[in-house]
Amino acid sequence: MESNKLDAEELVQLKKSQQEFINVRLQVGDVEINLNRLEQKKKSLLFDVENKGTELQTYVSSLREKYGSADVNMETGELVMGDDS
């Protein structure tokens, strides 16, 4: 009759396999948490992009009202008037 007990090597391998399985599951959970955080960050940044784009357009419109259509040298602030200004 066979023994009703795993031998030492089988028990070590079983424990090792079980721990590896648990570790992989924990890593999957960590990845999911990080993906969720990244998705939330992405949503926040997309919201900021929309707001900053709107702010920029509003400011550009106010400058056009004041100076007309012109290109701006972003280094010096000098206005380069187009032919229709």
C-alpha positions in Angstrom: 0.0 0.0 0.0 1.2 3.5 -0.9 1.9 6.1 1.7 -0.8 8.7 2.4 1.7 11.5 2.5 3.7 13.4 -0.1 7.4 12.9 0.1 9.5 15.9 1.0 10.4 16.8 -2.6 6.8 16.7 -3.7 5.7 18.9 -0.8 8.5 21.4 -1.6 7.5 21.5 -5.3 3.8 21.9 -4.4 4.5 24.8 -2.0 6.8 26.4 -4.6 4.2 26.1 -7.4 1.5 27.4 -5.1 3.6 30.4 -4.1 4.5 31.2 -7.7 0.8 31.1 -8.6 0.0 33.5 -5.7 2.8 35.8 -6.7 1.6 36.0 -10.3 -1.9 36.7 -9.2 -0.7 39.5 -7.0 1.3 41.0 -9.9 -1.8 40.9 -12.0 -3.6 42.8 -9.3 -0.8 45.4 -9.1 -0.9 45.8 -12.9 -4.7 46.4 -12.8 -4.3 48.9 -10.0 -1.6 50.7 -12.0 -3.6 50.6 -15.2 -6.6 52.1 -13.3 -4.4 54.9 -11.9 -2.9 55.6 -15.4 -6.4 55.7 -16.9 -7.5 58.2 -14.2 -4.4 60.3 -14.8 -5.1 60.2 -18.5 -8.7 61.4 -18.0 -7.4 64.2 -15.8 -4.8 65.2 -18.4 -7.3 65.1 -21.2 -9.6 67.4 -19.2 -6.7 69.7 -18.5 -5.8 69.8 -22.3 -9.4 70.8 -23.1 -9.4 73.5 -20.4 -6.0 74.9 -21.4 -6.9 74.8 -25.1 -10.0 76.8 -24.3 -8.0 79.3 -22.2 -5.4 79.7 -25.0 -8.1 80.3 -27.6 -9.8 82.9 -25.4 -6.5 84.7 -24.8 -5.5 84.5 -28.5 -8.9 86.0 -29.4 -8.4 88.9 -27.0 -5.0 89.6 -28.5 -6.4 89.5 -32.0 -9.0 92.1 -30.9 -6.3 94.3 -29.5 -3.6 93.8 -32.2 -5.4 92.3 -35.2 -4.2 89.3 -37.1 -0.5 89.0 -36.7 2.2 86.4 -36.2 4.0 86.6 -32.9 7.7 86.0 -32.4 7.5 83.9 -29.3 11.0 84.8 -28.3 10.7 88.6 -28.5 7.0 89.2 -28.5 7.4 91.2 -31.8 4.3 91.2 -34.0 4.7 90.5 -37.7 1.7 91.9 -39.4 0.3 90.0 -42.4 -0.9 91.6 -45.6 -4.5 91.8 -44.4 -3.8 93.6 -41.1 
